[in-house]
Amino acid sequence: MLLNPRLLPRFLSTSLSISKNPRTTKTLKSQLAISIPPRPPPISDDPQIQIPLEKLFVPPAVGARVLRGSNIVLGPYARDAQVTAAEFVKSSTKTEECPADGLPEFALVGRSNVGKSSLLNSIVRRKKLALTSKKPGKTQCINHFRINDSWYLVDLPGYGYAAAPHEVRFNWDQFTKDYFLNRQSLVSVFLLIDASIPAKKIDLEYASWLGQNEIPMTLIFTKCDKRKKKKNGGKRPEENVEDFQNLIRDFFQSAPPWIMTSSVTNQGRDEILLHMAQLRNYWLKH
């Protein structure tokens, strides 16, 4: 099956192909493997998961650098990544109410207490751009934040536990999924997963739904600064990240891109911006 160039950003951002044609798969793998060294040099002494070549997320026309704390190879489209301006634009309860200017956008979604608003604030280096709260479930609309007057970060309602009636939570789920399926300017969904705890069933189900519906997706593992004590049965964030990858393996033909982050230490902030930049610039060009 040949990929439509307009659909290629979706393929690149999810590493998901519905094609089962061995010839297509073999060709893609051979093209992507040309410029990647078999073992990238270590970037730091921090604990890193050893990632096999076939599990790397490789953008077009790649270089040889793997982004720290991720499976993403940095390519030539990763430019103009820094945030110089950020402003709240509007809140919407329906997809058709969202901004109509056609600018590319990235949506953040995750369980209600995963640290979504804190991560958004960390990305833009603003403490109060998105409201944070000790009570999960405060985000109840599709919130658009315009970045550098050229693209959007979108804060979506959290799923799972929230201090709101069941009917309200159901409505959030409905309009969020409608947004995923029908928003033409959506470049990628950033699904946030708490890496300080073992995988949750609801997160696995959400990742599965995105994969089955061919929604472009990047996994963002949060709270990677938290380390549980081994003697209490806890696992390191790196171990929880690897476990999650293994559990979703059957949902995808190829491993989706992922990044480890911390809003406390700002780990992963630059990596997210570089990843967004290369997806955004490729999306704009094609």
N, C-alpha and C positions, 0 to 999 in steps of 0.2 A: 504494500500500500504506500503510495507516494503522499508525502505530507504537504498540505496546502500551505504556502508561505505565510498566509494570514493566521494560520493556526499554529505556526511553529513556536511563537512565544509561549503558548500553553504547553506544548510538548517540553520546551526547555525549562519552564518553571515548575513542572510537576515531575519531570523525567518519566512521564506516563505515556505509553503508546498502546493503543488498542490493537495494533497490528500483531499478528502471530506469524507473519511471513519470515522464515529464517533468513532469506536473502536480504531483506530490508534490515533486519536486526544485525546481521553480520556486517553489512555495509556501513551502518551507522557506527558500530563499535570500532571498525577499522579506521574510519575517518577521525573519530574522536581520540583514538589512541596515539595518533601520529606524533603530536607535539607534547605529550605528557611523559616525563621521565618515570621509570618504573617505581622509584622511591623518592618522593620530594624531600628536600632537606628539612630538618626540624627547624621551626621558627622560634621556639622558646623551650625552656626546661619544664614548663607546666605539664601536668598529666594530660596526655592526649590519647584518644582512641585510635588504634591502628586501623586504617580504612583501606580495604582492598580496592584496587583500581576500578573494578566494575561497579563499586558502590559510590563513586565520586559523581557529583553533579557537574557536568561539563558544559559551559556555554559555547556558542559558536566562535571560531577563530581564537582558540584558547592560548593562554600563555602557559607558564609552568608553575605558578604560585597557587598553593591551596590556602584559602582563607583560614586563619587560626580558629580553632574550635568549631570546625564545620566540615562538610564534605564537598564544598563548593570551590571550583577552580576559577580563578580570576581571569577575565578576558578583556579585550580592548574596549569593550563598551562601558567599562566601569570608570566613567569620568563624570565630572560635575556632581560628585557624591555628597559634598558638604551642605549642611543646612545653614542658610544665611537669614532666612525669614520664615516665620510660622505664625499663622493666625487662624482662629476658629471662624468658620464660615456659616454653617447652619446645622440644625438637627432636623431629621426627617423620619417619618414613621412609615413611608411607602417609597419604593424604589423610584417611582415616577416623580417624587418630590425632591430627589437628590439634584445637585448642581448639574446643569445641562451644557456646560462648556466643553465637555469631551476630554478634559485633561486626564492623563493616566492616574490610576489610584491603586493603593495597597490597603487591604482591609485587615485589621487586627481582631482576632476572635479567640476565645478560650473560656475555660471554666471561670465562674464569677470571681473566684479568689486567686486567680493565677498571676496577678500583678500586671494586668494589661495596661492600665492607665499610667502606672509607674514606668513601664517600658517606653510608652509613647513619649512621656516627659523626658526620659533619658535620651532617646533618639534625637530630639530637637533641642536638648540642653536647656529646657525650660521647666522649672519646678511646678508650675501651676497651669500649664497649657491645657492639660486634661485633668479633670477633678479626680482626686483619689479619696478613698474612704476606707475605714476599718470595717464597714459593713458592705459585703459583696452585693452586686446587683444594682448598683447606682446608675449604670449606663442603661438607658431604656430606649434609646433612639439610635438611628444611623447618624453619627456625628462626623462631619467633614472638616478637616483641618488643611488649609492650603499651604503648601511648602514652596518657598522660593517663587511664588506666584506662577508655578509651572506644573505642579502635580499635587496629589492629595494623599494624606494619611487618613484612614477611616476607622473610627473607634466604634465597634459593634457591641450590642448587648451580650453579656456573658451567658453561657448556658450552664445547666446544672443548678446547684443551690443558689437561691436568691431570696432576699427578704421581700417577697411580693406574692400576691395571690397566684394560684395555678393558672387561672385564665390569662393573666397578664404575661406570665412566662411563656405560655403557649403562643400568644400573639407575637412576642419577640422572636420566637423560633421561626414562625411562619414568614414574617417579613424579612428576616435575615436570610433565610434560604431563598426567598424570591429574589433578593438582591444578588446573591451568588449566581443564580441561574440566568438572570436577565440583564445584569449591568454590563453594558458593552465596553465601558472604559476600565473595567477591572483587570489589572495586570496579574495580580496574584493575591491569594488569601494567605495571611501569615497566621497559622494555627499555633497558639501558645500552649505549651505543655510544661507542667511543674516538674522539673528534673530532680527536686529534692525528695520526691516520694516515688514509690513504684507506680507503674502505669495504671490508670483508671479506665474502667470499662467504657465510660461515657466519652473519654478522649479517643479511644480506639474506634468507637462507633462513629464519631464525628469525622475522623480521618478516613474511615471506610466510606462514608457518605460522599465526601469530597472526591475521593478517588473514583468511585462508581459513577459519579456525575461529571467526571473529567473537568473538575474545577481546578485551575492552577493553584498550587499549594506549596508553601514553604513551612517547615516545622521550626518553631522558635522555642527552644528549651529555656525556661526561666529559672531563677533562683539557684543558679549553678554555684553560687558562693556558699551555699549551705551544705555542710557535710555531717551526716549522721555518724554516730559512733558504731564501729563494727561490732562491739560487744553487745550492743542492743539490737543487733540484727539489721541495722540500716546499711544502705548501699551508697557509694559515692555517686554524685551526679553523672559522671562518665558511664558508670555501670547502668544506671537507670535509662540513660540515653540509648545505650546499646540494646538493652532489653526491649525498649519501645520499638526500635528499628526492626528487631526480630519479629515482634508481634504483628507489625503491619506489613510484613514482607509479602503476604499473600494478597494484599489489597492493590498492589502496584506491580507492574511488569519490571520497572526499574526503581531504584531507591530515590525518593524525593529529596530535594535539597533540605538541609537542616543547619541550624546555628545554635551554639550554646551561649547564653547571656546571663547577665546579672544587673539589675537596676541599682544595686548597692555599690558595686565596683565599676559599673559601666562596661563590663566585659561584653563583647559582641556588638557594641554600638557601631563602631566603625565598619565592622564586617557586614552588618545589616544594611548600612547605607551604601556600601560598595555593591552588595548583591542587588539592592533595589535599583541602583544606578544602571547596572548592566542590563537588567531586565527591562527597565523603563526606556533606555536609549534604543535597545533592539526593537521594542514594541513600537516606538515612535517612527523608527526608520522603515519598518516593514508593515 
